């Protein structure tokens, strides 16, 4: 299944993780060193090369780069990995699902209290990210998503056919 996240969100999240790792690190290395480290984890020589590639990469190439960096994030940024994964997972879930509170009408008789049925966030996150992120990092992202409330599918673009 394809993971939907904008390239700019991905870049911003990587930059944020690099900055957080730099703050947590005892070494006095430049931010560019941490950005280059992220790029090297995906097989690029430098951040500049990775950034340029992301601008022109096909969706398949982008997905591959995203997954490769994700699989290596714990080694690349051990101090910032949990926050990176949380932002990435939440961003992807927000692109595919809606919070019931914001999208669905309240209904007292339903299981979740809303007119749309809830999706299993744990199941959805694990099906999307289990091959990318370790279980321990996913569990904190799942907990955060559950704290945000129940989630449902956005059916506003679904076309219905009516018989007259």
Residue pairs with C-beta under 8 A, 6 or more apart in sequence:
1 127
1 128
2 59
2 63
3 63
3 66
3 67
3 92
3 128
3 129
4 92
4 95
4 96
5 66
5 88
5 91
5 92
5 95
7 54
7 55
7 57
7 62
9 91
10 54
10 62
10 66
10 88
11 51
11 54
13 84
13 87
13 88
13 91
14 35
14 38
14 69
14 84
15 35
16 80
16 83
16 84
16 87
17 38
17 73
17 77
17 80
17 81
17 83
17 84
18 31
18 34
18 35
18 37
18 38
18 77
18 80
19 31
19 34
20 77
20 79
20 80
20 83
21 34
21 77
21 78
21 79
21 80
22 29
22 31
22 34
24 79
24 80
25 34
25 79
32 47
34 77
35 47
36 46
36 47
37 76
37 77
38 47
38 50
38 69
38 76
38 77
39 45
39 46
39 47
39 49
39 50
39 51
40 46
41 68
41 69
41 72
41 73
41 75
41 76
42 50
42 65
42 68
42 69
42 72
43 68
44 50
44 53
50 65
53 61
53 65
54 62
54 65
57 65
67 131
67 132
69 76
70 85
70 88
70 129
70 132
70 133
71 131
71 132
71 133
73 81
73 84
73 85
73 133
73 137
74 81
74 134
74 137
77 84
81 137
82 137
82 140
85 133
85 137
85 138
85 140
85 141
86 140
86 141
86 144
88 141
89 125
89 128
89 129
89 133
89 138
89 141
89 142
89 145
90 141
90 144
90 145
90 148
92 128
92 129
93 121
93 124
93 125
93 145
93 151
96 124
97 119
97 124
97 151
97 152
97 153
97 154
98 104
98 151
98 152
98 153
98 154
99 148
99 149
99 150
99 151
99 152
100 112
100 113
100 114
100 116
100 118
100 149
100 150
100 151
100 152
101 114
101 149
101 150
103 116
103 152
103 154
104 114
104 115
104 116
104 152
105 114
105 115
106 113
106 114
106 115
107 113
107 114
107 115
110 117
111 117
111 118
112 118
112 150
113 150
114 150
114 152
116 152
116 153
116 155
117 152
118 150
118 151
118 152
119 151
119 152
119 153
121 142
121 145
121 146
121 151
122 142
122 146
124 151
125 138
125 141
125 142
125 145
126 138
126 142
129 138
130 138
133 141
145 151
